[in-house]
């Protein structure tokens, strides 16, 4: 808060800025990610550097991404003692994550809610060296990532995230941990890699399946250009009924179907 006042800064909520104030949560985020001296950490949404500084002290290198140039004087002040931080002034949703050098091994961030799902889902396949994620997100977003098949919250992000990771920890984050206080509840979610990210064929299949969520998978996928006979055979290969809909198949089922349809 003193840093914000010193630089006459106010969070821009149109950019999803809710700056983290709670140092205990900073410590928990770094600890849950198991950041070590050999790690390269990607942080999306550096803000005024509260989490960035903690990561710089724990890791070999930090890639901190920030869009809002107004924050440059504050970040320059707090990051001056930390030469192991590379600050990227960019929109993280458009940044070529694959080009980051050295390549990240952990993702730790207080993520802007509007880009949380694409950043986490895409990083599972765009950054194959990532082994753990420790991110603060809107509670409903975390619910979708970890939702089980059959529920209303289960969707394409659930399949892509669960294909490559498993949730190993989750904590409620109080609204007063941020400034300004968000109107929604937040969670600190920790994910651990369990396999490679979803390939292009699987991602295409999942998008097509959930784009026609109200249709049967046979109709939705046929409309998306898949051969109807091949879809029927793929459904049979995972033991799914012909009237199955997108939300009834598990992430492993989709992986098998993608292989069958390749």
C-alpha positions in Angstrom: 0.0 0.0 0.0 2.9 2.4 0.8 4.4 1.5 -2.6 1.1 2.3 -4.4 0.8 5.6 -2.5 4.5 6.6 -3.2 4.0 6.2 -6.9 0.4 7.6 -6.9 -0.9 4.3 -8.4 -4.4 2.9 -8.3 -5.3 -0.6 -9.6 -7.1 -0.6 -12.9 -9.9 -3.1 -12.5 -10.6 -3.0 -16.2 -7.4 -4.9 -16.5 -8.4 -7.3 -13.8 -6.0 -5.7 -11.3 -6.5 -6.8 -7.7 -3.1 -6.5 -6.1 -2.1 -9.0 -3.5 -1.6 -7.6 0.0 -1.2 -10.7 2.2 2.4 -11.7 2.6 1.4 -15.0 4.1 -0.4 -15.9 0.9 2.8 -14.9 -1.0 4.8 -17.3 1.1 2.2 -20.1 0.7 2.1 -19.6 -3.1 5.9 -20.0 -3.4 6.0 -22.9 -0.9 3.2 -24.8 -2.5 4.9 -24.5 -5.9 8.0 -26.0 -4.3 10.1 -23.3 -6.0 13.8 -24.1 -5.6 17.1 -22.6 -6.7 17.1 -24.6 -9.9 13.7 -23.4 -11.0 12.7 -20.9 -13.7 9.3 -19.3 -12.7 6.7 -17.7 -15.0 4.6 -15.0 -13.2 1.7 -13.5 -15.2 0.5 -10.2 -13.8 3.4 -8.8 -11.8 1.5 -5.9 -10.4 3.8 -4.0 -8.1 6.1 -6.9 -7.6 5.0 -8.3 -4.2 5.0 -11.9 -5.4 7.8 -11.2 -8.0 10.3 -10.3 -5.3 9.5 -13.5 -3.2 9.9 -15.6 -6.3 13.2 -13.9 -7.2 14.6 -14.8 -3.8 13.6 -18.4 -4.2 14.3 -19.2 -7.8 17.1 -19.2 -10.3 15.2 -17.0 -12.7 11.8 -15.3 -13.0 9.9 -14.2 -16.1 7.4 -11.6 -14.9 4.8 -10.5 -17.4 2.9 -7.2 -17.0 0.7 -5.3 -19.4 0.3 -2.0 -17.5 3.2 0.4 -18.1 2.0 2.7 -15.3 3.6 0.2 -12.9 7.0 0.6 -14.4 8.5 3.0 -11.8 7.2 0.8 -8.9 8.5 -2.4 -10.4 11.9 -0.8 -11.2 12.2 0.2 -7.6 11.4 -3.2 -6.0 13.2 -5.3 -8.7 16.4 -3.3 -8.7 18.1 -5.7 -6.2 17.0 -8.8 -8.3 18.9 -9.2 -11.5 17.5 -12.7 -12.0 14.1 -11.2 -13.0 13.2 -10.6 -16.7 10.3 -8.2 -17.0 8.2 -8.7 -20.1 5.9 -5.8 -21.0 3.3 -7.7 -22.9 -0.2 -9.1 -23.0 0.3 -12.5 -21.6 -2.5 -13.9 -23.7 -0.5 -13.0 -26.8 3.0 -13.6 -25.6 4.9 -16.4 -27.3 5.4 -18.5 -24.2 7.5 -21.1 -26.1 10.1 -18.4 -26.7 10.9 -17.7 -23.1 14.5 -18.3 -22.3 15.3 -20.0 -20.0 12.2 -22.1 -20.3 9.9 -22.0 -17.2 9.6 -25.0 -14.9 6.9 -23.5 -12.6 4.0 -21.1 -13.0 3.2 -19.0 -9.9 0.8 -16.1 -10.2 -2.1 -14.0 -9.0 -3.8 -14.4 -12.3 -6.1 -11.7 -13.8 -9.5 -13.5 -13.8 -10.2 -12.8 -17.5 -7.2 -14.7 -18.8 -6.7 -17.4 -16.1 -8.2 -20.3 -18.0 -6.4 -19.7 -21.3 -3.1 -19.1 -19.6 -3.2 -22.3 -17.4 -4.8 -24.5 -20.1 -2.5 -23.4 -22.9 0.6 -23.6 -20.7 0.0 -27.3 -20.2 1.0 -27.9 -23.8 2.9 -24.8 -24.8 5.3 -25.1 -21.9 6.1 -28.8 -21.6 8.8 -28.2 -19.0 6.3 -26.9 -16.4 5.9 -29.3 -13.5 3.8 -27.3 -11.1 1.3 -24.5 -11.1 0.4 -22.4 -8.0 -2.2 -19.8 -9.0 -4.8 -17.5 -7.4 -7.9 -17.4 -9.5 -11.7 -16.9 -9.2 -13.2 -19.8 -7.3 -15.6 -20.6 -10.1 -12.7 -20.9 -12.5 -10.9 -23.4 -10.2 -14.2 -25.3 -10.0 -14.3 -25.7 -13.8 -10.7 -26.8 -14.0 -11.3 -29.6 -11.5 -14.9 -30.5 -12.3 -15.9 -34.2 -12.6 -17.7 -35.5 -15.8 -21.4 -35.1 -15.8 -21.7 -31.7 -14.0 -22.7 -28.3 -15.3 -19.2 -27.0 -14.6 -17.4 -29.7 -16.6 -16.3 -28.5 -20.0 -13.4 -28.1 -22.4 -11.0 -26.5 -19.9 -11.7 -29.4 -17.5 -10.6 -31.9 -20.0 -7.5 -30.0 -21.2 -6.3 -29.2 -17.7 -7.0 -32.6 -16.2 -5.4 -34.4 -19.2 -2.0 -33.0 -18.1 -2.4 -32.2 -14.4 -4.0 -33.1 -11.1 -5.0 -30.8 -8.3 -2.8 -31.4 -5.2 -3.9 -28.5 -3.0 -6.6 -25.8 -2.9 -7.1 -23.0 -0.4 -9.8 -20.3 0.0 -8.4 -16.8 -0.4 -10.3 -14.0 1.5 -11.3 -10.9 -0.4 -9.4 -8.7 2.0 -6.2 -10.3 0.8 -6.4 -8.0 -2.3 -6.8 -4.3 -3.1 -9.3 -3.5 -4.3 -11.4 -6.3 -2.9 -12.8 -8.4 -5.7 -16.5 -9.0 -5.8 -16.0 -12.7 -6.3 -14.5 -15.5 -4.1 -11.0 -16.6 -4.9 -8.9 -19.8 -4.5 -5.3 -20.7 -4.5 -5.0 -23.8 -6.7 -1.9 -26.0 -6.9 -1.6 -28.3 -9.9 1.0 -31.0 -10.6 1.9 -32.4 -14.0 0.9 -36.0 -14.5 1.5 -36.2 -18.3 2.1 -34.3 -21.5 -0.3 -31.5 -22.6 -3.2 -32.2 -24.9 -2.1 -32.5 -28.5 -3.7 -30.6 -31.4 -6.0 -33.4 -32.3 -7.3 -33.7 -28.7 -7.8 -30.0 -28.3 -9.7 -29.8 -31.6 -11.9 -32.8 -30.6 -12.7 -31.2 -27.2 -13.6 -27.8 -28.7 -15.9 -29.4 -31.2 -17.6 -31.6 -28.6 -18.4 -28.8 -26.2 -19.3 -26.3 -28.9 -22.4 -28.4 -29.4 -23.0 -29.2 -25.8 -26.7 -29.6 -26.2 -26.3 -32.1 -29.0 -25.2 -35.7 -28.9 -21.5 -36.2 -29.5 -22.3 -38.0 -32.8 -24.2 -34.9 -34.1 -21.9 -32.3 -32.6 -18.7 -33.9 -34.0 -20.4 -34.7 -37.4 -21.3 -31.1 -37.7 -17.7 -30.2 -37.0 -16.4 -32.2 -39.9 -15.7 -35.6 -38.3 -16.9 -38.7 -40.2 -20.0 -40.0 -38.6 -18.9 -43.7 -38.8 -15.6 -42.9 -37.3 -17.3 -41.0 -34.4 -19.5 -44.0 -33.8 -16.5 -46.4 -33.7 -14.6 -44.0 -31.4 -17.5 -43.9 -29.0 -17.7 -47.7 -29.0 -14.0 -47.9 -28.2 -14.6 -46.0 -24.9 -17.8 -47.9 -24.1 -20.0 -44.8 -24.5 -23.6 -45.0 -25.6 -24.5 -43.6 -29.0 -26.6 -40.9 -27.3 -23.6 -39.7 -25.2 -23.1 -35.9 -24.8 -19.9 -34.0 -24.3 -20.1 -33.8 -20.5 -20.4 -37.5 -20.0 -17.0 -38.5 -21.2 -13.9 -38.3 -19.0 -10.5 -36.8 -20.0 -9.0 -40.3 -20.6 -12.1 -41.1 -22.8 -11.4 -38.0 -24.9 -7.7 -39.0 -25.2 -8.7 -42.4 -26.5 -11.3 -41.0 -28.9 -8.8 -38.5 -30.3 -6.3 -41.3 -31.0 -9.1 -43.3 -32.7 -10.1 -40.3 -34.8 -6.5 -39.2 -35.7 
